[in-house]
Amino acid sequence: MVMYQRKDSNAPSTDSLVACRALVRGIDRSGQTLKKIAILGNFTLTGLSECVIAKSYLQDIFVEVFAGAYNQWQQEILSKNLYSFGPDIIFLFLDFHGLDQDFFLNDRSKIATYRKSFEHNTIDMVLRYLSELGSRTKAKIVISTAVKTWPPPHDILESKLADGWYEIIDFYNQKLKDWCRNSGQFFVFDLDQWLSHVGKKWAWNDKYLFVADMRVSPLALPLWAEELVSYLIPLSGQKKKCIVVDLDNTLWGGVIGEDGLGGIKLAPNGEGRPYYDFQKLLFNLSSRGAILAINSRNNEADAREVIDKHPHMLLRSDAFVASRINWQDKATNLREIATELNLGLDSLVFLDDDPSNRLLVKNVLPEVSVIELPNDHTMYPRVLMDYRGFNSFEFTEEDQKRSDMYRQDAARKELKRSHLDLDSFLADLKIEISIDQVSSTMIPRVAQLTQKTNQFNLTTKRYQEEDVNRLVSSGYRLWALRMRDRFGDYGLTGVCIVFSQSDFWIIDSLLLSCRILGKRVEEQFLGHILNLLKAIEPKKILGCYIPTSKNHQVKDFYQLFGFRKTKTESGADFWERDLVDYDFKPNNFIMTRLDKK
Amino acid sequence: MKEKLYDILSRVLEIDRRNIDDRMSPDNTPSWDSFNAIMLIVELEKAAGSRFKTSDLMAVKNVGDIKSLLNRHNIEYEC
């Protein structure tokens, strides 16, 4: 799998169970924040933990694993150990053989009856345990689908049976998916599909079933672990935001400057198809919230001709939020793109067919994820499909709108160049903000913002949806900022969380998406909130700055509002002011709508 | 075999190859647990390039048994 590209050349081997274990022995986890993973199941999962730890390590994710006792998933769900471990995510792998010993006894006359009892008893039982588990933890919970073995129990007649075994398994799997669909906590890992992909013949129902009740072969454990790790990406804040692509021999075959518009390869069929499919995948990723940018050594006019005029180009100019088409080196271009889009280098992924460019970027900008493309360009689509760095636990409207927003931002920057004075530029933007108390529909986005916002984030506390719900129900005050201007709607892009403790208001979190920074909206946001708090109860307010590698810009933010630094403790600065004499004067070029509830 | 037998054993069981002899078994080797037994099968089959019958594998009680298993399959190996 390609997630692990960044360290490919010197990455330790994780191909086998032994290699994974050897690697695990050498991992120093001291001082690292550990993600906690629990693995439960009804068959032997020995060795999976080692593989997960090793594979996570290659992703710079440090984990601690709770491996449930063999075939005791129900007991684990009902006892305390699992919960005192404090898992961030729980995997539950259930195989039909373990749920019902008689499952594959082929007495055709009894299948219909069997199916009824199965639906009423077994499925019900699994769902009851799932709800129980969900009610006892806020961890994400991932349940696997049941696996169909080949050939079917009734072989070529299987599809003639309305209540055949395949039908029953499909029904069970569908039930699980339906049950999990609208939950932010439960996810289905399609073990059956994954095994079909890698090959059930070697990875499932191997002889290890009889040796040790292992269903997934030990040979397949390292690969399986990679799938588990793909769920850790959104938990660990390693999620990528932008794909930067080369053009010649990456988005199309050939070199436009030499082959010309008619000579390059790009078409839904024939030689150009891999490039066409590759573009299609990039398009799909962008509709999932990734943004695209170009980094190409070319004459801009030549490249634009392809992008604007080639009949089979899927990604036109409007698909890209930034581009550097020039003769500069690619690392400099990447740095400029990151600055233009206000993104950290570590949220960029770089795609280039030329190994020397990849090497340059890896050496000069080690934070950038460089995808190792194979020599055979027909494999490019596969490599991109296997890249999991954009995984997320939720869809949000903002994801779909993100590319639009970055483009509007580019238009805005264009405008910035034509205005010399900042205040008149900002006035010209016709900025409108609204500050509302967080309502239940906003919670997924609020959680997402706490997880993704790095730069303008005073305390960098990461919350899952469940955490936000808990804060709301325990009396915290949560405000959300929405912003729009003449170029478009940025949506929900700021969060402030405050709670009251005897004589103090305490600011738990204050963050703004980097997309809206530099427009003096940040001052308006906190200023209005301080006014609102003063109206509720004019007492002292305490704010805290916890430094990270990225949030230096907000180090002295509270000073702007007359806070005084009272102490510095384990790196964090504590700021304080009295609201009694606070009076915020909103500036006159940002229109503000306040929720005064 | 592609790899020396004692190298496999020392890698899987995490022991010094000099301490390996024919009588070494799960009974006198704490690290020879069920997990490592599985890994031993995986690594042996990989190095030998052949797959053994489950019942033959289950019958292995010590290092000497592994050698006779390899001999019966005419697999050349070094210690």
Interface residues (C-beta under 8 A of the other chain):
Chain A: S16 L17 V18 R21 A22 T46 G47 K207 Y208 F210 V211 A212 M214 P218 L219
Chain B: R11 V12 S34 F35 A37 I38 M39 I41 V42 E43 K46 R51 T54 L57 M58
